[in-house]
Amino acid sequence: MPISINRKLWYDGPNYTADSVIINPIAQKILLIKRSSGEWALPGGFINSEEDSFTAATRETKEETGTIISDSPILIYKGLVNDPRSSQTSWVETSAYLFIVNELSEVSGQDDAIDAAWLPLNNLPKLYASHDEIVARAIDYLSCRSLINIAEFSENYRNINGGHMQYDKIIATKNDHSVFIKQTSTRYDDIKRNRLRQYLRKEAFTMSYLRCHGYSGIPHRSILRDDDTFIMETMTSNEGWLWRAKNETLDAYVKSAKEKFDELENIPLPPDTFDIESSRDSFIKEGWASLDEQKIAKLRELSLGFLDRLTPHSQNIAKKLLVDLPALLNAGCRHSDIKKLVFCHHDIRQSNMAWHPKHGTKLIDWSWSGPGESGSDITSLLIDLHKSGHNISNYYKEINLDHCLTLMGFWLNHATWPYHGDDTLRFQQFLSALSAYEIYTTI
């Protein structure tokens, strides 16, 4: 790569670094170095071409503090950092590892560190660049570790069903404390499991980010135990949590959810780097942009098989939708530029929301989250509620019609995809498109 003109970083484009977050939880201290600028920072540095990020983190720690670490690294962050050396043409992306140690080793500032010390976690100075945020992620991880103990030493395990992503889902209980466990299944090949692992990491890292930013719309604790296992607090019906809306409390249910969506839209988008395409891009690419004449013909064929399962009202809506497809396709392929994108959940439906009359709304399954249009999440929820038979006419003003149209194309295209076993998922996607269409043409 060419050397950057400003000479502050080595390369144009991404410059990859690795950082070590070394914490003794018993002493409640963290190992930090002092840079030549006088700022305290995490041990770390640039990754050499012949090494991976973990090797770089341990090497830099030894070079800067004299401490040797090698056991049980926990990746807690991977992505952009707000480094003062970054510019529009060159920037820093780091991988940060948490190391949990039981001793306070002798340390001294070495190499390009003028000092090194164990400092108390409850009285830290302002740290270099984005290191404060990285340390906050590490502290969040430590605060959630007790969930792992419940999961591993529970007295009772109960398998549960539900959701479209193919994970094994378990409720584990120990001493009246329960956790929800989501694991990649051994039923799938390595390619499929690796994809599911990517979603788990995104969910875990996003929820940690949100907790560190004080977001109230998620469970208090969740943790990624390993690449294949995500653990979260349970919110059960026995505790008063509802996972489906009820007519008698619909207004409170919708208002509570809208408050959480609005709060989310005001949180900065996370800087994490994930190997998963943006959901907004997927909605566009896998929606109207992919519906050609062949797929439209497939939709017409599928609808004939679906009609017998629909109510007379929904049958009429389906027939109208099929007639309107050319006009909808033309409208759906015209995407106006959005000047400001906000933080969205992007997979809002009743099964991903728990509501409590006293505690409000908690959102789960953040693997689709990312940038989107304002009003996307409340639009998704209202479509799902309409699909379930609820009267949402009082909330029409909340609907983002552009996003409603986008989701309609996404669901219609996915309804044409091949499937294994029964066609339940494809039928549900078709029903979601019908609900979006009815709302779109009613407002």
Secondary structure, DSSP 8 states (H G I E B T S, - for coil): ----TT-SSSSSEEEEEEEEEEEETTTTEEEEEE-TTS-EE-SEEE--TTS-HHHHHHHHHHHHHS----S--EEEEEEE---TT--SSEEEEEEEEEEE-SS-------TT-SEEEEEEGGG---BSTTHHHHHHHHHHHHHTTHHHHHHHS-SEEEEE---SS-EEEEEEEETTEEEEEEEE-TTS-HHHHHHHHHHHHHHHHHHHHHHHTT-SSS-S-EEEEETTEEEEE---GGGT-BSS--GGGHHHHHHHHHHHHHHHHTS----B--SS--HHHHHHHTTGGG--HHHHHHHHHHHHHHHTTS-HHHHHHHHHHHHHHHHHHHHHT-----S--EEE----SGGGEEEETTTEEEE---TT-EEE-TTHHHHHHHHHHHHTT---GGGGGG--HHHHHHHHHHHHHHHTS--SS-SHHHHHHHHHHHHHHHHHHH-
